[in-house]
């Protein structure tokens, strides 16, 4: 049972890392290269779509990691799992305090109602997102290491 939880947790966190890495280094670069207003409209749509999904994924990943830490408390590698859970807590806090406020504004923007500094706000979101991706990659790495 513990092995199944370990594998399921690692896969879940790994998939989240893959999606967030892709957003940071592939999707947003593609959107930024689109002509005229297409990139801003794509970011707004992505903010609505992923903004609805990611809270469940982040909290679910944290819950699974916490369950692994509790269930496998006396197993080797539990310290790494606890640190990974701490990093996932940091990622949730970063999301709520830094990224979600910008995303909540950006997902409502159209070419007609976006503020003059919309590009600067998207660049700020990108910088926070890079930091968050680094945090969740570290958490994922610790979980993988704990499996070995």
C-alpha positions in Angstrom: 0.0 0.0 0.0 2.8 2.4 0.9 4.6 1.7 -2.4 1.4 2.5 -4.4 1.1 5.8 -2.5 4.8 6.7 -3.1 4.5 6.0 -6.8 1.1 7.8 -7.2 2.4 10.8 -5.3 5.6 11.0 -7.3 3.8 10.7 -10.6 1.2 13.3 -9.6 3.9 15.8 -8.5 6.0 15.0 -11.6 3.1 15.7 -13.9 2.4 19.0 -12.2 6.1 19.9 -12.6 5.9 19.0 -16.3 2.9 21.2 -16.9 4.3 24.1 -14.9 7.7 23.8 -16.6 6.0 23.7 -20.0 4.0 26.8 -19.2 7.1 28.6 -18.1 9.5 27.7 -20.9 7.3 26.7 -23.8 3.7 27.9 -23.8 4.3 31.4 -22.6 7.2 31.9 -25.0 4.9 30.8 -27.9 2.1 33.1 -26.7 4.5 36.0 -26.4 5.6 35.5 -30.0 2.1 35.6 -31.5 1.1 38.7 -33.4 -1.0 41.6 -32.2 -3.4 40.6 -29.3 -3.3 36.8 -29.7 -0.7 36.3 -27.0 -2.6 38.3 -24.4 -5.9 36.6 -25.3 -4.1 33.2 -25.0 -2.7 34.1 -21.6 -6.1 35.2 -20.4 -7.6 31.9 -21.6 -4.8 29.9 -20.0 -5.2 31.8 -16.8 -8.9 30.8 -16.7 -8.3 27.2 -17.6 -5.3 26.4 -15.6 -6.4 28.7 -12.8 -9.4 26.5 -12.3 -7.3 23.3 -12.2 -4.1 24.1 -10.5 -5.4 24.7 -7.0 -6.6 21.2 -6.8 -3.4 19.8 -8.2 -1.2 21.8 -5.8 -3.3 21.0 -2.8 -3.7 17.4 -3.9 0.0 17.0 -4.4 0.7 18.4 -0.9 -2.0 16.1 0.6 -0.5 13.1 -1.1 3.0 14.0 0.1 1.8 14.6 3.6 0.0 11.2 3.6 3.3 9.6 2.4 5.2 11.2 5.2 2.8 10.1 7.8 2.2 6.6 6.4 5.9 5.9 5.9 7.1 7.8 9.0 9.6 5.0 10.1 10.8 4.3 6.5 14.1 5.5 5.1 13.8 8.7 3.2 10.9 10.1 5.2 13.0 13.2 6.0 13.2 13.9 2.3 9.4 13.5 1.9 8.9 16.0 4.8 11.2 18.5 3.2 9.3 18.0 -0.1 6.0 18.6 1.7 7.5 21.8 3.1 8.5 23.0 -0.3 5.0 22.2 -1.7 3.7 24.4 1.2 6.0 27.2 0.0 4.7 26.7 -3.5 1.1 27.0 -2.4 1.9 30.2 -0.4 3.7 31.6 -3.3 0.7 30.9 -5.5 -1.8 32.5 -3.2 0.2 35.6 -2.3 2.1 36.3 -5.6 0.7 34.5 -8.6 -3.0 34.2 -8.1 -3.6 38.0 -7.7 -2.0 38.7 -11.0 -3.7 35.7 -12.7 -7.1 36.8 -11.4 -6.6 40.2 -13.1 -5.0 38.8 -16.3 -7.7 36.2 -17.0 -10.3 39.0 -17.3 -8.3 41.1 -19.7 -9.2 41.7 -23.3 -7.6 44.0 -25.8 -10.3 46.6 -24.9 -10.0 46.5 -21.1 -6.4 45.5 -20.3 -4.3 48.1 -18.3 -1.4 49.9 -19.9 1.1 48.0 -17.8 -0.3 44.5 -18.7 3.0 43.3 -20.2 4.9 44.3 -17.0 2.3 42.5 -14.9 2.7 39.3 -17.1 6.5 39.6 -16.8 6.2 39.8 -13.0 3.9 36.7 -13.1 6.5 34.9 -15.2 9.3 35.7 -12.8 7.3 34.5 -9.8 6.3 31.4 -11.8 10.0 30.6 -12.6 10.7 30.7 -8.8 7.7 28.5 -8.1 8.8 26.0 -10.8 12.2 25.8 -9.1 10.6 25.1 -5.8 8.4 22.3 -7.1 11.2 20.8 -9.1 13.2 20.6 -5.9 10.2 18.9 -4.2 9.9 16.4 -7.0 13.6 15.7 -6.9 13.4 15.0 -3.2 10.4 12.6 -3.7 12.2 10.7 -6.4 15.3 10.5 -4.2 13.2 9.2 -1.3 12.0 6.3 -3.5 15.5 5.1 -4.0 
